[in-house]
Amino acid sequence: MSEPSVVVGTIGSDAHVVGITLLEHALKEAGFDVRNLGAQTPKEAFVEAAAETDASAVLVSSLYGHAEQDCEGLHEGLAEADVDPMTYIGGNLAVGQSEFETVRRQFREMGFDGVFDADVEFEEVVSTLRAELGMDERSTQLTRARS
């Protein structure tokens, strides 16, 4: 059984990279094959990496409040590339973000399968991915034991 492939990165002009790097480590520890695109990543690079790795999931980070404009067209790009990973976004997604449920609804309407706020714990992201990708603890432990 191969490890599920995930793509992570910080989209647009956002230079915040510490959180996505820590998430990369948490995902690897949990048995995922991770491609970290780093900071200031254009949406086209997410699409390209998802296609190259046959990604099960794409996780987009944005902390500077301009996620809506940076993510515009991301899902269309994935569809054009004929890839259909689960998509998640997290961070401080809107300038002056006050009511997170409104922001969550907005990004769900844009096509994201999951939307996390800036205070999400890495364990919650990992457990959400494991559940939604159908991974169980036993299969991940077996994968890690073989490597």
C-alpha positions in Angstrom: 0.0 0.0 0.0 1.5 3.3 -1.0 1.3 6.5 1.1 -1.3 9.0 0.0 0.3 11.9 -1.8 -0.5 15.4 -0.7 0.6 18.8 -1.9 1.0 21.7 0.5 2.1 25.3 0.0 1.4 29.0 0.7 -0.5 30.6 -2.2 -0.1 33.9 -4.0 2.2 36.6 -2.6 2.0 35.2 0.9 5.5 34.7 2.4 4.3 32.9 5.6 6.0 29.5 5.5 6.6 28.3 9.1 3.1 26.8 9.6 3.1 24.9 6.3 6.6 23.6 7.0 5.4 22.3 10.4 2.3 20.8 8.8 4.6 19.0 6.3 6.4 17.3 9.2 3.2 16.4 10.9 1.8 14.9 7.7 5.0 12.9 6.9 5.0 11.6 10.5 1.4 10.4 9.9 2.4 8.5 6.8 1.7 10.9 4.0 4.0 11.5 1.0 4.3 15.3 1.0 5.3 17.7 -1.7 5.9 21.1 -0.1 5.8 24.0 -2.6 6.9 26.6 0.0 5.8 30.2 0.1 4.6 32.6 -2.6 3.3 29.7 -4.8 1.1 30.5 -7.8 -2.1 28.4 -8.1 -0.8 27.0 -11.3 2.1 25.3 -9.4 -0.5 23.6 -7.1 -2.2 22.2 -10.2 1.1 21.1 -11.7 2.2 19.4 -8.5 -1.2 17.7 -8.0 -1.0 16.3 -11.5 2.6 15.2 -11.2 2.1 13.4 -7.9 -1.4 12.1 -8.5 -2.2 13.9 -5.3 -5.0 12.7 -3.0 -5.2 16.1 -1.4 -4.0 19.7 -1.9 -3.6 21.9 1.2 -3.4 25.6 0.6 -2.2 28.0 3.3 -2.8 31.8 3.3 -2.2 34.1 6.3 -2.2 37.5 4.7 -5.9 37.8 4.0 -6.1 37.6 0.2 -6.9 33.9 -0.3 -10.1 34.5 -2.3 -8.3 36.3 -5.1 -5.3 34.0 -4.9 -7.4 30.8 -5.2 -9.7 32.1 -7.9 -9.6 29.5 -10.7 -7.7 26.9 -8.7 -10.4 24.3 -9.0 -11.0 25.0 -12.7 -7.2 24.5 -13.2 -7.4 21.1 -11.4 -10.3 20.1 -13.6 -8.5 21.2 -16.8 -5.5 19.1 -15.7 -7.9 16.1 -15.2 -7.0 15.7 -11.5 -9.5 15.6 -8.7 -7.8 15.8 -5.3 -9.6 16.7 -2.1 -8.8 20.4 -1.5 -8.3 22.2 1.8 -7.5 25.7 2.8 -6.5 27.2 6.1 -5.2 30.4 7.7 -6.3 34.0 8.0 -8.2 33.9 4.8 -9.9 37.3 4.6 -8.8 40.8 5.6 -10.7 41.8 8.7 -11.9 38.2 9.1 -14.4 38.3 12.0 -17.1 35.7 11.4 -15.3 32.5 10.4 -18.4 30.6 9.5 -19.1 33.1 6.8 -15.5 32.7 5.5 -15.8 28.9 5.7 -19.0 29.0 3.7 -17.4 31.3 1.1 -14.5 28.9 0.5 -16.7 25.8 0.5 -18.7 27.5 -2.3 -15.4 28.1 -4.2 -15.0 24.3 -4.2 -12.8 23.6 -1.1 -13.6 20.3 0.7 -12.4 21.7 4.0 -11.7 25.1 5.5 -9.6 25.6 8.6 -9.1 28.8 10.6 -5.7 30.1 11.6 -5.9 28.5 15.0 -6.3 24.9 13.8 -4.0 22.3 15.4 -1.9 20.2 13.1 -3.4 17.0 14.6 -6.9 18.1 13.5 -5.7 18.6 9.9 -4.0 15.2 10.0 -7.0 13.4 11.5 -9.4 15.1 9.0 -7.2 14.0 6.1 -6.9 10.4 7.4 -10.7 10.2 7.8 -11.6 11.7 4.5 -9.0 9.7 2.6 -10.1 6.4 4.3 -6.8 5.8 6.1 -6.7 3.9 9.3 -4.1 3.9 12.0 -3.1 0.3 11.3 -2.3 0.8 7.6 -0.2 3.8 8.4 1.8 2.0 11.0 2.4 -0.8 8.6 3.6 1.6 5.9 6.0 3.3 8.4 7.3 0.0 9.6 8.2 -1.0 6.1 10.3 2.1 5.3 
